[in-house]
Every structure is written in C-alpha cells, then in structure tokens.
Amino acid sequence: MSKLYNRYLEKKADKADKLYMFKSGNFYIFLGDDVIFYVRYFLCFKY
C-alpha cells in the first residue's frame, strides 16, 4: 500500500485539483484526501 500512496503523493504534487484512482488487485481505490472528497460529493454523505 505504501507504493500506491507514494505514487498518489507524487501525482498530487503535480496536479492537486484532480482525483486519482488506483488499481489494487481486482479493485480500484481512492487514497488520502481523495477518499473524503469522493464520499462527500459523489455518495452524498455529510460528515
């Protein structure tokens, strides 16, 4: 998981305004702050 997170940080450093989804096995996942944004705005949950 740390390899994915390191790639996430590299991509976020270049373009912070984009959401990045990564493939992990058979699943696609969001990491870091992208998870919070996705849950709040696309799944309509409010925290």
MILUM-782365 format. One record per residue: residue number from 1; residue in one letter; x, y, z of N, C-alpha, C in turn. Coordinates in Angstrom, 1 decimal. Example, Ala and Ser with C-alpha at 12.3 -4.5 7.8 and 13.67 -1.06 7.14 Angstrom:
+-----+----+--------+--------+--------+--------+--------+--------+--------+--------+--------+
!   i ! aa !    nxx !    nyy !    nzz !   caxx !   cayy !   cazz !    cxx !    cyy !    czz !
+-----+----+--------+--------+--------+--------+--------+--------+--------+--------+--------+
!   1 !  A !   13.2 !   -5.7 !    7.8 !   12.3 !   -4.5 !    7.8 !   13.2 !   -3.3 !    7.8 !
!   2 !  S !   12.8 !   -2.2 !    7.1 !   13.7 !   -1.1 !    7.1 !   12.9 !    0.0 !    7.9 !
+-----+----+--------+--------+--------+--------+--------+--------+--------+--------+--------+
% end
This chain:
+-----+----+--------+--------+--------+--------+--------+--------+--------+--------+--------+
!   i ! aa !    nxx !    nyy !    nzz !   caxx !   cayy !   cazz !    cxx !    cyy !    czz !
+-----+----+--------+--------+--------+--------+--------+--------+--------+--------+--------+
!   1 !  M !    0.8 !   -1.2 !    0.0 !    0.0 !    0.0 !    0.0 !    0.9 !    1.3 !    0.0 !
!   2 !  S !    2.0 !    1.2 !    0.6 !    2.9 !    2.4 !    0.6 !    3.4 !    2.8 !   -0.8 !
!   3 !  K !    3.5 !    1.9 !   -1.7 !    3.9 !    2.2 !   -3.0 !    2.8 !    3.0 !   -3.7 !
!   4 !  L !    1.6 !    2.6 !   -3.5 !    0.5 !    3.3 !   -4.1 !    0.4 !    4.7 !   -3.5 !
!   5 !  Y !    0.5 !    4.8 !   -2.2 !    0.4 !    6.1 !   -1.5 !    1.6 !    7.0 !   -2.0 !
!   6 !  N !    2.7 !    6.5 !   -2.2 !    3.8 !    7.3 !   -2.7 !    3.5 !    7.8 !   -4.1 !
!   7 !  R !    3.0 !    7.0 !   -4.9 !    2.6 !    7.4 !   -6.3 !    1.5 !    8.5 !   -6.2 !
!   8 !  Y !    0.6 !    8.3 !   -5.2 !   -0.5 !    9.3 !   -5.0 !    0.1 !   10.6 !   -4.7 !
!   9 !  L !    1.0 !   10.7 !   -3.7 !    1.6 !   11.9 !   -3.3 !    2.4 !   12.6 !   -4.5 !
!  10 !  E !    3.0 !   11.8 !   -5.3 !    3.8 !   12.4 !   -6.5 !    2.8 !   13.0 !   -7.4 !
!  11 !  K !    1.7 !   12.3 !   -7.7 !    0.7 !   12.9 !   -8.6 !    0.0 !   14.1 !   -8.1 !
!  12 !  K !   -0.3 !   14.1 !   -6.8 !   -1.0 !   15.2 !   -6.1 !   -0.1 !   16.4 !   -6.1 !
!  13 !  A !    1.2 !   16.2 !   -6.0 !    2.2 !   17.3 !   -6.0 !    2.1 !   18.1 !   -7.4 !
!  14 !  D !    1.9 !   17.3 !   -8.5 !    1.8 !   17.9 !   -9.8 !    0.5 !   18.6 !  -10.0 !
!  15 !  K !   -0.6 !   17.9 !   -9.8 !   -1.9 !   18.4 !  -10.0 !   -2.9 !   18.1 !   -8.9 !
!  16 !  A !   -2.9 !   19.0 !   -7.9 !   -3.7 !   18.8 !   -6.7 !   -5.2 !   18.9 !   -6.9 !
!  17 !  D !   -5.7 !   19.4 !   -8.0 !   -7.1 !   19.6 !   -8.2 !   -7.8 !   18.4 !   -8.8 !
!  18 !  K !   -7.0 !   17.3 !   -9.1 !   -7.6 !   16.1 !   -9.7 !   -7.8 !   15.0 !   -8.7 !
!  19 !  L !   -8.7 !   14.1 !   -9.0 !   -8.9 !   12.9 !   -8.2 !   -8.1 !   11.8 !   -8.9 !
!  20 !  Y !   -7.4 !   11.0 !   -8.1 !   -6.6 !    9.9 !   -8.6 !   -7.2 !    8.6 !   -8.0 !
!  21 !  M !   -7.5 !    7.6 !   -8.9 !   -7.9 !    6.3 !   -8.5 !   -6.9 !    5.3 !   -8.9 !
!  22 !  F !   -6.6 !    4.4 !   -8.0 !   -5.5 !    3.4 !   -8.3 !   -6.1 !    2.0 !   -8.2 !
!  23 !  K !   -5.5 !    1.1 !   -9.1 !   -5.9 !   -0.3 !   -9.1 !   -5.1 !   -1.0 !   -8.0 !
!  24 !  S !   -5.8 !   -1.8 !   -7.2 !   -5.2 !   -2.6 !   -6.2 !   -5.8 !   -4.0 !   -6.2 !
!  25 !  G !   -5.2 !   -4.9 !   -6.9 !   -5.7 !   -6.2 !   -7.1 !   -6.9 !   -6.1 !   -8.1 !
!  26 !  N !   -8.1 !   -6.6 !   -7.7 !   -9.3 !   -6.5 !   -8.5 !  -10.1 !   -5.2 !   -8.3 !
!  27 !  F !   -9.6 !   -4.4 !   -7.4 !  -10.4 !   -3.2 !   -7.0 !   -9.7 !   -1.9 !   -7.4 !
!  28 !  Y !  -10.5 !   -0.8 !   -7.6 !   -9.9 !    0.5 !   -7.8 !  -10.2 !    1.3 !   -6.5 !
!  29 !  I !   -9.2 !    2.0 !   -6.0 !   -9.4 !    2.7 !   -4.7 !   -8.9 !    4.2 !   -4.9 !
!  30 !  F !   -9.5 !    5.0 !   -4.0 !   -9.0 !    6.4 !   -3.8 !   -8.1 !    6.4 !   -2.6 !
!  31 !  L !   -7.2 !    7.3 !   -2.5 !   -6.3 !    7.4 !   -1.4 !   -6.3 !    8.8 !   -0.9 !
!  32 !  G !   -5.9 !    9.0 !    0.4 !   -5.7 !   10.3 !    1.0 !   -7.0 !   11.1 !    1.0 !
!  33 !  D !   -6.8 !   12.4 !    0.7 !   -7.9 !   13.3 !    0.7 !   -9.0 !   13.1 !   -0.4 !
!  34 !  D !   -8.6 !   12.3 !   -1.4 !   -9.5 !   12.0 !   -2.5 !  -10.7 !   11.1 !   -2.0 !
!  35 !  V !  -10.4 !   10.3 !   -1.0 !  -11.4 !    9.5 !   -0.4 !  -12.5 !   10.3 !    0.2 !
!  36 !  I !  -12.1 !   11.3 !    1.0 !  -13.1 !   12.2 !    1.7 !  -13.9 !   13.0 !    0.7 !
!  37 !  F !  -13.2 !   13.5 !   -0.4 !  -13.9 !   14.3 !   -1.4 !  -14.9 !   13.4 !   -2.1 !
!  38 !  Y !  -14.5 !   12.2 !   -2.5 !  -15.4 !   11.2 !   -3.2 !  -16.6 !   10.9 !   -2.4 !
!  39 !  V !  -16.4 !   10.6 !   -1.1 !  -17.6 !   10.2 !   -0.3 !  -18.5 !   11.3 !   -0.1 !
!  40 !  R !  -18.0 !   12.5 !    0.2 !  -18.9 !   13.7 !    0.4 !  -19.7 !   14.1 !   -0.8 !
!  41 !  Y !  -19.1 !   14.1 !   -1.9 !  -19.7 !   14.7 !   -3.1 !  -20.3 !   13.8 !   -4.1 !
!  42 !  F !  -19.9 !   12.5 !   -4.1 !  -20.4 !   11.6 !   -5.1 !  -21.4 !   10.6 !   -4.4 !
!  43 !  L !  -21.2 !   10.3 !   -3.2 !  -22.1 !    9.4 !   -2.5 !  -23.1 !   10.1 !   -1.6 !
!  44 !  C !  -23.0 !   11.4 !   -1.5 !  -23.9 !   12.3 !   -0.8 !  -24.0 !   12.0 !    0.7 !
!  45 !  F !  -22.9 !   11.6 !    1.3 !  -22.8 !   11.5 !    2.8 !  -22.3 !   12.8 !    3.3 !
!  46 !  K !  -22.8 !   13.3 !    4.4 !  -22.3 !   14.5 !    5.1 !  -21.7 !   14.1 !    6.4 !
!  47 !  Y !  -20.5 !   14.7 !    6.7 !  -19.8 !   14.5 !    7.9 !  -19.8 !   15.7 !    8.7 !
+-----+----+--------+--------+--------+--------+--------+--------+--------+--------+--------+
% end
